[in-house]
Amino acid sequence: MSIIPPRFLPRVGNDPLTQAFDRPSLGGAMMGGPPGPSPDIDRSYETLWDQPPREPLAAYVNIPFCPSFCPFCGFFKVRHDEELEKRYLASLLREIAREGELLRAHELRISALFIGGGTPALLSPALLGELLEGIARAAPLAADAEITLEGRVSVMDREKAQTIFRGGVNRLSLGIQSFDRGVRARAGRGDSPRKIVSFIDETAALGAGALTLDLMFGLPGQTAEIFARDLETAASLPIDALSAYLTKVMPQTALAREVSDGSALPPLSRLAECYRHADRFLADKGFEKVSANHFRRTQRDRNLYNYLTMGLYDLVGWGAGAGSFTRGKLSLNAQDLGVYADGVERGLKPLAMVRPPHPLAEAMATVSRTLFLGVLGRDLLRREPFDAPLVSELIAVWNEAGLVEEEEKGFKLTQAGFFWRSNLEEGLKGVLSLGLPSARGPAPGAAPTPSRGPMN
Ligand code: SF4
């Protein structure tokens, strides 16, 4: 009998897309409440930079302010308040300047920077200009760095879009979720579909950077037909790429309370069908699938930040609640704005939590990278620790269940494998960790930043 824990094993003999697992794993994203304060952390840059991060390097800038509270959102956020935002920006730019100097001293360049939240596009044009100017001045960006900003139509107009692109942003990621008026109303979004479409047309006409949209499926009130229409609308627009995310019910959200009796949730089989439809429909419309949820139509969309962070490459995080990931070590800045500002003021990295590297940090990162790209090469499976019999056993079950298929160079994820990617990642990391005395906690997850994600 196998010693692989049953929760890591898919069901065999059923339709893999709809029945391989009970529910998608939530992965390792740092959602929910703030990590408890750790008084013992050495927050001095001297100690923390004893082991500097390595290239390729990503950076995350957190703007936690938000005008609304969407029911599905599990991210850390703070109510919009312009005075507070001004003070916050002053601390944030000091943190970036301090760490930017250290990056320069180590001759490190940032390949992909993501400005997320919250709703960064909510800042006034003046504050946005100040933020982007400060980043350009202080953060050592590679000459071809991808710079993404999360936008939201309700707080944007043409002037703001121009400010954003003029400030160096070359990729705008718009959180749309659905174009359907009723679904949008239930998700706390007031803008009319017509306004969204005309904003996208106008912004694309600026020709200033890649435009990518986030859609969701499985939102309350969103039928498969509505999602199909959402895809049709998105594909008819002049965008470079889009992501289609399954709505995951994060603990302690309004959505979690709404569906606590299970009644408002569409069955998983219907959601999996939505994914199947998106896959086919977008391929027909000329979109290339570059990861489980991301489809691009032009090469202008590089999706580099997502690749680096989902693949557990090193990350520097700036701002309240931002996560950093250095050589397998995860650390989180304080979420409380006062504690954060106080730490910056005292010349310290304003950390609230540090988690030491997993004993198999490199292997864990390799799992994230290979599954993000959807390929498990034979070369990899011959190397330690991937050559372990339990790994072969797990992959054989995946194969039998229809989640991977064998090809000349190894195994590639099937459509169902992509749908259940977070479960496969959790399972493979779990199997690699079996027997490690220090691995009783969770293996490193897919997303070290607490605030980046498919929503805005
Ligand atoms: S999804 Fe974005 S806009 Fe909605 S509450 Fe969360 S941070 Fe705010």
Boltz pocket constraint, residues with backbone or C-beta under 6 A from the ligand:
constraints:
  - pocket:
      binder: B
      contacts: [[A, 65], [A, 66], [A, 67], [A, 68], [A, 69], [A, 70], [A, 73], [A, 74], [A, 75], [A, 76], [A, 77], [A, 117], [A, 118], [A, 119], [A, 152], [A, 455], [A, 456]]
      max_distance: 6.0
